[in-house]
Amino acid sequence: MKKIFVINAGQEFGHSGGLLNKTLSEWTAGYFKNSGEYEIKFTDINYEYDLSEEVEKFVWADVIIYHTPIWWFQIPFGFKEYIDRVFTEGHQKIYVSDGRRSANPTRNYGTGGALHGRKYMLTTTWNAPVEAFTLEGEFFRQHSVDDGVMFGFHQMNQFIGLSRLESLHFYDVMKNPQIEHSKEIYLKHLYKITPSL
């Protein structure tokens, strides 16, 4: 039975209630629970969590699924705090070192992760429309979410040894929310990646 760890990073702050990412997390849990072939663990960063328990969830999981909004072109501060605290607590369990050796200190940086053989998937939610990423002359200069704003996030996961599954990004969610359409797209995405888990 495959083990899935779902993280809802949809933070409640300011005008955001974090509802879309919470909903995505619920769709994820429902999809995998209904199949009967997966065991699910879940964290919502809005609630108190125990660092050692969170480390064990990363170690336990075959697949980690992150759901996060993007605020000011970064992950929310609560999610960043979660990662900083949990990964620091997870030294020797989530990662062992940066991968370098004193004999050749300029090589193999980023190869000291402890979670090799496991995978992760990322979803993000954006106020920006997709055209801000795809059209010439628009804000993101035709850089995709994965190759642009979230490049560092993907490298972080590679650093701890995880392999990347195809991401899914939701655009224009503030001015043009389409919940039922988003659900359809998301469930199709899960169906598409399930054979790769």
C-alpha atoms as one frame of an Amber mdcrd trajectory, in Angstrom:
protein
   0.000   0.000   0.000   1.474   3.360  -1.076   1.801   6.039   1.596   0.780
   9.608   0.729   1.578  12.645   2.881  -0.568  15.688   2.020   0.431  19.173
   3.208  -2.074  22.012   3.120  -0.066  25.246   3.136  -3.074  27.444   2.395
  -2.518  29.923   5.162  -5.178  32.027   6.863  -3.843  35.579   6.797  -5.104
  38.997   5.766  -7.832  38.631   3.168  -6.942  34.965   2.527  -8.898  32.233
   4.240  -6.778  29.542   2.597  -9.921  27.826   1.345  -8.833  26.794  -2.157
  -5.713  24.980  -0.981  -7.697  23.383   1.827 -10.200  22.218  -0.784  -7.404
  20.854  -2.997  -6.094  18.929   0.014  -9.548  17.481   0.646  -9.882  16.449
  -3.015  -6.474  14.771  -2.772  -7.359  12.843   0.364 -10.708  11.800  -1.096
  -9.173  10.636  -4.365  -6.608   8.391  -2.714  -8.792   7.156   0.150 -11.550
   6.127  -2.239  -9.191   3.864  -4.189  -8.418   1.740  -1.130  -4.819   1.353
  -2.300  -3.256   4.228  -0.358  -2.643   5.214   3.216  -2.929   8.975   3.854
  -1.390  11.285   6.439  -2.203  14.978   6.498  -0.835  18.243   7.872  -2.507
  21.655   7.832   0.079  24.331   8.652  -2.608  26.501  10.259  -2.770  24.196
  13.256  -0.196  23.342  15.868   2.126  20.539  14.822   4.808  18.495  16.527
   8.185  18.743  14.770   9.257  15.158  15.389   5.891  13.859  14.135   6.226
  15.945  10.978   9.721  14.589  10.359   8.361  11.060  10.705   5.634  11.824
   8.139   8.300  12.775   5.587  10.288   9.631   6.397   7.127   7.478   6.276
   5.771   8.744   2.958   6.306   7.322  -0.510   4.826  10.507  -1.990   4.526
  14.021  -0.550   1.886  16.309  -2.053   2.252  20.024  -1.365  -0.663  22.445
  -1.841   0.384  26.075  -1.525  -0.734  29.518  -2.567   1.863  31.954  -3.836
   2.080  35.274  -2.001   4.353  37.984  -3.311   6.052  35.447  -5.570   6.976
  33.104  -2.714   5.379  30.467  -0.526   3.525  31.933   2.506   5.556  32.718
   5.627   3.814  30.007   7.662   4.763  27.366   5.114   8.355  28.606   4.962
   8.511  28.440   8.761   7.122  24.901   8.655   9.798  23.788   6.166  12.619
  25.527   8.019  11.644  24.048  11.364  10.761  20.527  10.184  13.782  20.117
   7.914  16.124  21.397  10.622  14.568  18.923  13.067  14.950  16.257  10.383
  18.734  16.404  10.099  19.956  12.801   9.727  16.409  11.687   8.781  15.311
  14.016   5.976  18.840  14.902   4.898  22.268  13.829   6.102  24.540  16.504
   4.648  24.858  18.767   1.625  26.525  15.847  -0.173  30.056  17.216  -0.471
  33.165  15.502   0.866  36.320  17.182   2.137  38.380  15.377  -0.511  36.521
  17.273  -3.270  34.502  20.077  -1.667  33.406  21.718  -4.920  31.476  18.673
  -6.207  28.260  16.798  -5.418  26.499  19.637  -3.607  22.843  18.774  -3.075
  23.276  15.000  -2.998  23.067  14.379   0.752  19.320  13.849   1.011  17.916
  10.892   2.928  14.620  10.493   1.037  15.860   8.982  -2.227  13.391   6.710
  -3.981  10.411   8.845  -2.932   8.470  11.420  -4.929   6.627  14.693  -4.521
   3.999  16.702  -6.334   3.337  20.432  -6.119   0.211  22.466  -6.726   0.185
  26.242  -6.511  -2.598  28.804  -6.648  -2.097  32.241  -8.193  -3.902  35.528
  -8.547  -1.942  35.984 -11.804  -3.532  34.742 -15.037  -1.752  32.040 -17.014
  -1.037  34.598 -19.736   1.322  36.430 -17.352   3.588  33.383 -17.728   3.046
  32.487 -21.372   2.790  35.669 -23.432   5.748  37.630 -24.720   6.147  40.944
 -22.924   4.085  39.879 -19.926   5.267  39.914 -16.315   6.994  36.527 -15.959
   8.857  36.810 -19.290   7.608  33.450 -20.512   9.135  31.550 -17.602   6.876
  28.788 -16.303   6.015  28.535 -12.618   8.287  25.496 -12.263  11.271  27.038
 -14.062  10.765  30.481 -12.541   9.264  31.313  -9.161   9.201  27.710  -7.880
  12.634  26.659  -9.166  14.140  26.957  -5.667  11.299  24.921  -4.157  11.968
  22.113  -6.614  15.706  22.232  -5.859  14.922  22.027  -2.139  13.038  18.789
  -2.731  15.839  17.412  -4.871  18.270  18.324  -2.069  16.445  16.009   0.348
  16.351  13.248  -2.271  12.827  13.484  -3.678  11.981  12.994  -7.358   9.506
  15.351  -8.955   6.102  14.388 -10.296   4.371  16.741 -12.728   3.131  19.909
 -11.011  -0.244  21.560 -11.493  -0.841  25.287 -11.138  -4.122  27.159 -10.808
  -4.243  30.707 -12.170  -6.460  33.767 -11.715  -8.090  32.248  -8.652  -8.992
  35.575  -7.041 -10.654  37.422  -9.922 -11.885  34.433 -11.869 -12.404  31.427
  -9.556 -13.755  28.307 -11.253 -13.994  25.704  -8.527 -15.829  22.954 -10.401
 -13.574  23.342 -13.437 -10.527  23.304 -11.151 -11.769  20.117  -9.516 -12.202
  18.437 -12.885  -8.708  19.461 -14.002  -7.164  18.382 -10.721  -8.786  14.954
 -10.561  -7.711  14.317 -14.166  -4.189  15.300 -13.172  -4.206  12.866 -10.248
  -5.494  10.115 -12.525  -2.691  10.896 -14.991   0.117  10.752 -12.411  -1.209
   7.824 -10.347   0.638   5.180 -12.429   3.914   7.025 -11.630   3.493   6.953
  -7.855
